[in-house]
Amino acid sequence: MNWYVVQTNINKESSVERHLNRRHFITYFPRCKNISSHARRLITVIKPLFPRYIFVKIDLYKQNWTSINYTYGVKSLLTMDNAPAKVCNS
């Protein structure tokens, strides 16, 4: 199994993560805490580390990876030469 990148529609990362988890895909959606001041108050906001992208672990031979492109909120699974572009081995 390797990691691949899914591009999402704007602000749909969390929704895509939930939908893919329901389909038994392992996902990784890194977030970072951002503290800012507004009107003399500190506001903590949790934002995606990579906006519009999440990572998904796929076994290309056992899982139907083409269904990822039809998941609500997904723009596309990043590909190279008509196959998913691998990020790294694990």
Secondary structure, 3 states (H helix, E strand, C coil): CEEEEEEECCCCHHHHHHHHHHCCCEEECCEEEEEEEECCEEEEEEEECCCCEEEEEECCCCCCHHHHHHCCCEEEECEECCEECEEEEC
